[in-house]
Amino acid sequence: MGAMDHRFDIVDSKAFRSGMSRLGAAVNIITTQGVDGPHGFTASAVCSVSDSPATLLACINRSASCFPAFEAARYFCVNTLAPHHEPIADLFGGKTPMAERFLAGGWEAGKSGVPVLDDALVSFECCLSHFIDQETHRVLFGSIIGIRATTENSALLYQDRRYVRI
């Protein structure tokens, strides 16, 4: 794609956020292991990129308190949540101190040492292949080095600024 066509104005952030709130998305906790311990945040901005090689992307706001840990990390994990994880999603999405976030749920070290939620719907352990800074966010591209899944088949989604269970 080329440069933006400047004949059209970009919609304002309020209209964009309102429109995006209509787009339902899976709720995930993205984790990494920093030099000072585990770090993680709740995200819905996760997407499959390719199955050959297996790659996904996840977005993090560069103003997030845990961004420095992800900026320095080579590995991260996308833990997709089931409906019973709603309280954990809230902990990781708010202002809860980082160490307290990991007191909720059962966490194990993945093969790379990153925290993996033991009963996540599915967890994708990733090696950072590259990243792109776009406006306020960093897009992390991860090559999948491990997948863990449970027998749970219900997902926790976020739509219209609320959790939806399917």
C-alpha positions in Angstrom: 0.0 0.0 0.0 1.1 3.5 -0.7 0.7 6.7 1.2 -2.6 7.8 2.6 -5.0 9.5 0.2 -5.2 13.0 1.7 -8.5 13.8 -0.1 -10.3 12.3 2.9 -10.1 13.1 6.6 -9.4 10.4 9.1 -12.3 9.9 11.6 -11.7 11.2 15.1 -10.7 8.9 17.9 -14.1 9.0 19.6 -15.9 7.8 16.5 -13.2 5.1 15.9 -13.4 3.8 19.5 -17.2 3.7 19.2 -17.1 1.7 15.9 -14.4 -0.6 17.2 -16.5 -1.4 20.3 -18.9 -3.1 18.0 -16.2 -5.5 16.9 -16.3 -8.5 19.2 -12.9 -10.0 20.0 -11.4 -12.7 22.2 -10.0 -11.6 25.5 -6.4 -12.5 26.1 -3.7 -12.0 28.7 -0.3 -11.3 27.1 2.6 -12.2 29.4 6.4 -12.1 29.4 9.1 -12.7 31.9 11.1 -9.5 32.7 14.3 -9.2 34.6 12.2 -8.0 37.6 9.6 -10.8 37.3 6.5 -11.6 35.3 4.6 -8.9 33.4 1.2 -9.1 31.7 -1.8 -7.1 30.4 -5.3 -7.8 29.0 -5.7 -7.4 25.3 -8.2 -8.0 22.6 -5.9 -6.8 19.8 -4.6 -10.3 18.8 -4.8 -11.8 15.3 -3.5 -14.8 13.3 -1.0 -13.7 10.7 0.1 -17.0 9.0 0.0 -20.7 9.6 3.3 -21.3 7.6 5.2 -20.4 9.6 2.8 -20.2 12.5 2.7 -16.5 13.4 0.4 -14.2 15.3 0.4 -10.6 16.2 -0.5 -8.8 19.5 -0.7 -5.1 20.1 0.5 -3.2 23.2 0.1 0.5 24.1 3.5 2.0 24.4 2.4 4.0 27.4 1.4 0.9 29.3 3.2 0.4 32.6 4.5 -3.0 31.5 5.7 -1.8 28.0 9.4 -1.6 29.1 9.3 -5.4 30.0 7.8 -6.2 26.6 10.2 -3.9 24.8 13.1 -5.8 26.2 11.5 -9.3 25.8 12.4 -11.9 23.2 9.5 -14.2 24.2 5.8 -13.7 25.1 2.7 -15.7 25.5 -0.9 -15.1 24.4 -3.3 -16.7 26.8 -6.9 -16.8 25.4 -9.4 -16.7 28.2 -12.5 -18.8 29.0 -15.6 -17.2 30.6 -14.5 -18.1 34.2 -11.4 -15.9 33.7 -13.3 -12.6 33.7 -12.0 -11.6 37.2 -8.4 -12.3 36.0 -9.0 -10.2 32.8 -10.1 -7.3 35.0 -7.0 -7.6 37.2 -4.6 -7.6 34.2 -6.6 -4.7 32.5 -6.5 -2.3 35.4 -4.1 -0.6 37.7 -3.5 -3.6 39.9 0.3 -3.9 40.8 2.1 -6.3 38.5 3.1 -8.8 41.3 -0.6 -9.0 42.5 -1.9 -9.8 39.0 0.0 -13.1 39.0 -1.5 -14.2 42.4 -4.7 -14.9 40.6 -4.9 -18.0 38.4 -2.4 -20.8 38.1 0.7 -19.8 36.2 3.5 -22.1 34.9 6.7 -21.3 33.2 6.6 -22.1 29.5 9.5 -23.6 27.6 11.0 -20.0 27.2 10.3 -19.1 30.8 7.3 -16.9 30.1 4.2 -17.2 32.3 1.5 -19.5 30.8 -2.0 -19.6 32.3 -2.5 -23.3 33.2 -6.2 -23.4 32.4 -6.4 -20.9 29.5 -8.7 -21.9 26.6 -5.5 -21.9 24.5 -2.0 -20.4 25.1 0.4 -19.5 22.3 4.0 -19.2 23.4 5.8 -17.0 21.0 9.3 -15.9 20.0 9.3 -12.3 18.9 10.2 -12.2 15.2 9.8 -8.5 14.7 7.7 -5.5 15.7 6.3 -2.3 14.2 5.6 0.9 16.1 2.3 2.4 14.8 1.1 5.6 16.4 0.4 4.8 20.1 1.0 1.1 19.9 3.6 -1.5 19.2 2.6 -4.5 17.1 4.4 -7.6 18.2 4.8 -10.4 15.7 5.4 -13.8 17.3 6.5 -17.1 15.8 4.7 -19.8 17.7 7.0 -22.1 19.6 4.4 -23.9 21.7 0.6 -24.3 22.0 -1.3 -25.5 25.1 -5.1 -26.0 24.9 -7.7 -27.2 27.4 -10.9 -29.1 26.7 -12.9 -26.0 27.5 -14.8 -24.8 24.4 -16.3 -21.5 25.6 -14.6 -18.3 25.0 -14.6 -14.9 26.8 -15.2 -12.1 24.3 -15.3 -8.3 24.6 -18.0 -6.4 22.7 -19.9 -3.1 23.3 -17.5 -2.4 26.2 -18.5 -5.5 28.2 -17.6 -9.1 28.5 -19.7 -11.6 26.4 -19.6 -15.3 27.1 -20.0 -17.8 24.2 
